[in-house]
Amino acid sequence: MGSETTAAANGKVGQVRRDPFAMLPFCGYHMADYFKHWLEFGQTLVTPPPIFGVNWFRTSGDGTFLWPGYGENMRVLQWIVERVNGKAAAKHGPLGWIPSYSDLIWEGLDHFLHEHFEHLVSIDPHHWREELLQHDQLFEKMKDKLPPELIAIRTKFEGGLGLASRT
């Protein structure tokens, strides 16, 4: 994950850096150990919870937000709850499972067209290639203790995007 720098982090405020959940300035021990702890904890769960990624702040070419606003988030959250309970469909995308336009309820949001949704969930492999290359910033900081699972996840993403793995 990327986070914008704040006054608590070194660097220019508002610059994106590889700092999951903006934790680097606050974690009391090596971040690789932190990740390893959560990876090991996850292996103890009989039924680990599914993880969903949402970017409510994705913008169009002119800088306007693609998603119509916070008041509409419940449409996606409803799909997530139904997906977790086995009641919602999904299609396989390059980075995981995503809803189709028809999987969400659009009643009362007539101005948000099918084309808007498709643009919102589209994946640009070239953009994501750059995103994954930026992970090297974080991985380099943890190189002596980097959990191999993190490299495997990145490699899986690269495969889903049709990119050649660097490992």
VOVEX-57159 format. One record per residue: x, y, z negated of N, C-alpha, C in turn; chain; residue in one letter; residue number from 1. Coordinates in steps of 0.1 Angstrom, whole numbers, always signed. Example, Ala and Ser with C-alpha at 12.3 -4.5 7.8 and 13.67 -1.06 7.14 Angstrom:
+132;-57;-78;+123;-45;-78;+132;-33;-78;A;A;1
+128;-22;-71;+137;-11;-71;+129;+0;-79;A;S;2
END
This chain:
+8;-12;+0;+0;+0;+0;+9;+12;+0;A;M;1
+4;+23;+5;+10;+35;+5;+3;+45;-4;A;G;2
+11;+54;-10;+5;+64;-18;+12;+77;-15;A;S;3
+4;+88;-16;+10;+101;-14;+17;+105;-27;A;E;4
+29;+111;-25;+36;+115;-37;+29;+126;-45;A;T;5
+31;+126;-58;+25;+136;-67;+36;+142;-74;A;T;6
+32;+151;-83;+43;+157;-92;+50;+147;-100;A;A;7
+44;+135;-103;+51;+125;-111;+61;+117;-103;A;A;8
+61;+118;-90;+70;+110;-82;+80;+120;-75;A;A;9
+92;+115;-73;+102;+123;-66;+98;+124;-51;A;N;10
+101;+135;-46;+98;+138;-31;+88;+149;-30;A;G;11
+86;+152;-17;+76;+163;-14;+62;+158;-17;A;K;12
+55;+167;-24;+41;+163;-28;+33;+162;-15;A;V;13
+25;+151;-14;+16;+148;-3;+22;+139;+8;A;G;14
+35;+135;+6;+42;+126;+16;+38;+112;+12;A;Q;15
+35;+104;+22;+32;+90;+20;+45;+82;+18;A;V;16
+45;+74;+7;+57;+65;+5;+51;+52;+1;A;R;17
+60;+42;+2;+56;+28;-2;+57;+27;-17;A;R;18
+45;+29;-24;+45;+29;-38;+31;+24;-42;A;D;19
+29;+10;-43;+16;+4;-45;+9;+10;-58;A;P;20
-3;+16;-55;-11;+21;-66;-4;+33;-73;A;F;21
+6;+39;-67;+14;+50;-72;+20;+46;-86;A;A;22
+24;+34;-88;+29;+29;-100;+44;+30;-103;A;M;23
+52;+32;-93;+67;+32;-95;+71;+41;-106;A;L;24
+66;+54;-107;+71;+62;-117;+67;+58;-131;A;P;25
+57;+49;-132;+51;+46;-145;+54;+32;-150;A;F;26
+58;+23;-141;+60;+9;-145;+72;+8;-154;A;C;27
+70;+1;-165;+81;+0;-175;+91;-11;-172;A;G;28
+89;-18;-162;+99;-29;-158;+99;-30;-143;A;Y;29
+108;-38;-138;+111;-40;-123;+98;-43;-116;A;H;30
+94;-36;-106;+82;-38;-99;+81;-53;-93;A;M;31
+92;-58;-89;+92;-72;-84;+87;-82;-95;A;A;32
+91;-79;-107;+86;-87;-118;+71;-85;-120;A;D;33
+67;-73;-119;+53;-70;-120;+45;-77;-110;A;Y;34
+49;-77;-97;+42;-84;-86;+43;-99;-89;A;F;35
+54;-104;-93;+56;-119;-96;+46;-123;-107;A;K;36
+45;-115;-117;+35;-118;-128;+21;-120;-122;A;H;37
+17;-110;-114;+3;-111;-109;+1;-122;-99;A;W;38
+12;-125;-91;+11;-137;-82;+10;-150;-90;A;L;39
+18;-151;-100;+17;-163;-109;+4;-164;-116;A;E;40
-1;-153;-121;-14;-153;-127;-25;-157;-118;A;F;41
-24;-152;-105;-34;-156;-95;-34;-171;-92;A;G;42
-23;-178;-94;-22;-192;-91;-29;-200;-102;A;Q;43
-31;-194;-114;-38;-201;-125;-53;-200;-124;A;T;44
-58;-192;-115;-73;-191;-114;-78;-202;-105;A;L;45
-89;-208;-110;-96;-219;-102;-102;-212;-90;A;V;46
-109;-201;-92;-115;-194;-81;-111;-180;-81;A;T;47
-100;-177;-74;-95;-163;-74;-105;-154;-67;A;P;48
-107;-142;-72;-117;-133;-65;-111;-129;-52;A;P;49
-121;-127;-42;-116;-122;-29;-112;-108;-30;A;P;50
-103;-103;-22;-98;-90;-22;-103;-83;-9;A;I;51
-108;-71;-10;-113;-64;+2;-106;-51;+2;A;F;52
-102;-47;+14;-95;-34;+16;-104;-25;+24;A;G;53
-106;-13;+19;-114;-3;+25;-107;+10;+26;A;V;54
-108;+17;+38;-102;+30;+39;-113;+40;+43;A;N;55
-118;+46;+32;-129;+56;+34;-123;+69;+41;A;W;56
-110;+70;+41;-104;+83;+46;-98;+82;+60;A;F;57
-101;+72;+67;-96;+71;+81;-101;+82;+89;A;R;58
-93;+89;+97;-97;+100;+105;-96;+97;+120;A;T;59
-104;+105;+127;-104;+105;+142;-92;+113;+147;A;S;60
-91;+113;+160;-80;+121;+167;-81;+136;+163;A;G;61
-93;+141;+161;-94;+155;+158;-93;+158;+143;A;D;62
-90;+148;+134;-89;+150;+120;-101;+148;+112;A;G;63
-113;+146;+118;-125;+144;+110;-126;+130;+105;A;T;64
-132;+128;+93;-133;+115;+87;-143;+107;+96;A;F;65
-139;+94;+98;-148;+85;+106;-160;+80;+98;A;L;66
-158;+77;+85;-169;+72;+77;-177;+84;+72;A;W;67
-190;+83;+72;-199;+95;+70;-199;+100;+56;A;P;68
-193;+93;+46;-192;+99;+33;-196;+90;+22;A;G;69
-192;+94;+10;-194;+86;-2;-208;+81;-4;A;Y;70
-218;+89;-1;-231;+84;-3;-235;+72;+6;A;G;71
-226;+69;+15;-229;+57;+24;-221;+45;+20;A;E;72
-212;+46;+11;-203;+35;+7;-211;+23;+3;A;N;73
-223;+25;-3;-231;+13;-7;-234;+3;+4;A;M;74
-234;+8;+16;-237;-1;+28;-226;-11;+29;A;R;75
-213;-7;+27;-202;-16;+28;-201;-24;+15;A;V;76
-203;-18;+4;-203;-25;-9;-214;-36;-10;A;L;77
-225;-34;-4;-236;-44;-3;-231;-56;+5;A;Q;78
-224;-53;+16;-219;-64;+25;-208;-72;+17;A;W;79
-200;-65;+9;-189;-72;+1;-196;-81;-9;A;I;80
-206;-76;-16;-212;-85;-26;-219;-97;-19;A;V;81
-226;-94;-8;-232;-105;-1;-222;-115;+4;A;E;82
-211;-110;+9;-200;-118;+14;-194;-127;+3;A;R;83
-192;-121;-8;-187;-129;-20;-196;-140;-24;A;V;84
-209;-137;-22;-220;-147;-26;-224;-156;-14;A;N;85
-216;-156;-3;-219;-165;+8;-231;-161;+16;A;G;86
-236;-149;+15;-248;-145;+22;-246;-136;+34;A;K;87
-233;-132;+36;-231;-122;+47;-220;-128;+57;A;A;88
-222;-126;+69;-213;-130;+80;-201;-121;+80;A;A;89
-191;-126;+87;-179;-118;+90;-172;-123;+102;A;A;90
-165;-115;+109;-157;-119;+120;-142;-118;+117;A;K;91
-134;-126;+123;-120;-126;+120;-114;-114;+127;A;H;92
-107;-106;+120;-99;-95;+126;-84;-97;+124;A;G;93
-76;-89;+130;-62;-91;+129;-56;-91;+115;A;P;94
-62;-84;+106;-57;-84;+92;-66;-91;+82;A;L;95
-77;-97;+87;-86;-104;+77;-100;-104;+83;A;G;96
-109;-107;+74;-123;-108;+78;-130;-94;+77;A;W;97
-138;-91;+87;-145;-78;+87;-159;-80;+91;A;I;98
-168;-70;+87;-182;-71;+92;-183;-67;+106;A;P;99
-193;-72;+112;-198;-67;+125;-207;-56;+122;A;S;100
-210;-48;+132;-219;-37;+131;-233;-42;+126;A;Y;101
-237;-53;+131;-250;-58;+127;-250;-64;+113;A;S;102
-239;-65;+107;-238;-71;+93;-242;-60;+82;A;D;103
-241;-47;+86;-244;-36;+77;-258;-31;+79;A;L;104
-264;-25;+69;-277;-19;+71;-275;-4;+74;A;I;105
-281;+0;+85;-278;+14;+90;-291;+23;+89;A;W;106
-301;+18;+83;-314;+25;+82;-311;+39;+75;A;E;107
-316;+49;+82;-314;+63;+76;-301;+69;+80;A;G;108
-293;+63;+88;-281;+68;+93;-280;+68;+108;A;L;109
-290;+74;+114;-291;+73;+128;-280;+79;+136;A;D;110
-273;+89;+131;-262;+96;+138;-249;+88;+138;A;H;111
-248;+77;+130;-236;+69;+130;-238;+58;+139;A;F;112
-233;+59;+151;-235;+50;+162;-226;+37;+161;A;L;113
-230;+27;+169;-222;+15;+170;-208;+18;+174;A;H;114
-206;+28;+183;-193;+31;+188;-184;+37;+177;A;E;115
-191;+45;+167;-183;+50;+156;-178;+39;+147;A;H;116
-187;+29;+145;-183;+18;+137;-171;+10;+143;A;F;117
-172;+7;+156;-162;+0;+163;-148;+7;+162;A;E;118
-149;+20;+163;-136;+28;+162;-131;+27;+148;A;H;119
-140;+28;+138;-136;+27;+124;-129;+14;+120;A;L;120
-134;+3;+126;-128;-10;+122;-117;-15;+132;A;V;121
-115;-7;+142;-104;-11;+152;-91;-11;+145;A;S;122
-82;-19;+151;-68;-20;+146;-59;-17;+157;A;I;123
-50;-8;+155;-40;-4;+165;-27;-12;+162;A;D;124
-23;-22;+169;-11;-30;+165;+1;-21;+164;A;P;125
+2;-11;+173;+14;-3;+173;+15;+5;+160;A;H;126
+4;+11;+155;+3;+18;+143;+7;+9;+131;A;H;127
+1;-4;+131;+4;-13;+121;+18;-18;+121;A;W;128
+24;-19;+133;+38;-23;+133;+46;-13;+125;A;R;129
+43;+0;+127;+50;+11;+120;+47;+10;+105;A;E;130
+35;+7;+102;+31;+5;+88;+39;-6;+81;A;E;131
+39;-17;+88;+47;-29;+82;+62;-26;+81;A;L;132
+67;-19;+91;+81;-15;+90;+84;-7;+78;A;L;133
+74;+2;+74;+76;+10;+63;+76;+2;+50;A;Q;134
+71;-10;+50;+72;-18;+38;+86;-21;+34;A;H;135
+95;-20;+44;+109;-22;+41;+114;-13;+30;A;D;136
+108;+0;+30;+112;+9;+19;+110;+3;+5;A;Q;137
+99;-3;+3;+96;-9;-10;+104;-22;-12;A;L;138
+104;-30;-1;+111;-43;-2;+126;-41;-5;A;F;139
+131;-31;+0;+146;-28;-2;+148;-25;-17;A;E;140
+139;-18;-23;+140;-14;-37;+139;-27;-46;A;K;141
+133;-37;-41;+131;-49;-49;+139;-61;-44;A;M;142
+148;-59;-35;+154;-70;-27;+160;-81;-36;A;K;143
+166;-78;-47;+172;-88;-56;+162;-97;-63;A;D;144
+149;-92;-64;+139;-100;-70;+126;-102;-62;A;K;145
+126;-98;-50;+114;-97;-42;+107;-111;-41;A;L;146
+95;-112;-46;+88;-125;-45;+86;-129;-30;A;P;147
+90;-141;-26;+88;-145;-12;+74;-145;-7;A;P;148
+64;-145;-16;+50;-144;-12;+47;-131;-5;A;E;149
+54;-120;-9;+52;-107;-3;+57;-107;+11;A;L;150
+68;-114;+14;+73;-115;+28;+64;-124;+36;A;I;151
+58;-134;+30;+49;-143;+37;+36;-136;+41;A;A;152
+31;-127;+32;+19;-120;+35;+22;-110;+47;A;I;153
+33;-103;+46;+37;-94;+57;+38;-102;+70;A;R;154
+44;-114;+70;+46;-122;+82;+33;-126;+87;A;T;155
+23;-129;+78;+10;-133;+82;+3;-122;+89;A;K;156
+4;-110;+84;-1;-98;+90;+5;-96;+104;A;F;157
+18;-97;+105;+25;-95;+118;+20;-105;+128;A;E;158
+17;-118;+124;+12;-128;+133;-2;-124;+137;A;G;159
-11;-119;+128;-24;-115;+131;-25;-104;+141;A;G;160
-15;-96;+141;-14;-84;+150;-7;-88;+163;A;L;161
-2;-100;+164;+5;-104;+176;+19;-98;+177;A;G;162
+25;-95;+165;+39;-90;+164;+48;-101;+161;A;L;163
+60;-99;+166;+71;-109;+163;+75;-107;+149;A;A;164
+76;-117;+141;+81;-116;+127;+96;-113;+127;A;S;165
+100;-105;+116;+114;-101;+115;+121;-110;+105;A;R;166
+114;-120;+99;+120;-128;+89;+126;-141;+95;A;T;167
END
